[in-house]
Structure formats: structure tokens, C-alpha cells
Amino acid sequence: MTELLQIKAVTKRFGGLVAVNNVSFAVREREILSV
């Protein structure tokens, strides 16, 4: 299937708190993703 969206190495911080560290994923055709 074709990748519609690709996310690589995302990090999210809130002040000194690291909520998400180095997350990568891809969303393909006909796929549902929830974060």
C-alpha cells in the first residue's frame, strides 16, 4: 500500500518533561491511526 504520511524522529517536550521521544510512524492507504 502507498504511504500517505510519514513522520520521523519526533520529540515533544513540555518544559522539562519529555512527553514523546524520537517517535516515527507511517500512515498507509486505508489505515486508521490514533495517537
C-alpha positions in Angstrom: 0.0 0.0 0.0 1.0 3.6 -0.5 2.3 5.7 2.4 0.2 8.8 2.7 2.0 10.3 5.7 5.4 9.6 7.1 6.7 11.0 10.5 10.3 10.6 11.5 12.1 11.2 14.8 9.5 13.5 16.5 10.2 14.7 20.1 7.8 16.7 22.1 8.7 18.5 25.4 6.6 20.4 27.9 9.0 22.4 30.0 11.5 19.9 31.4 9.2 16.9 30.7 9.8 14.8 27.6 6.4 13.5 26.6 7.4 11.8 23.3 10.9 11.0 22.4 12.1 10.0 18.9 8.8 8.6 17.6 8.5 7.6 13.9 5.5 6.1 12.1 3.8 6.0 8.7 0.1 6.0 7.7 -0.8 4.0 4.7 -3.7 4.0 2.4 -6.9 2.5 4.1 -5.3 2.7 7.5 -6.6 4.5 10.6 -4.1 5.7 13.2 -4.8 7.2 16.7 -2.2 8.7 18.9 
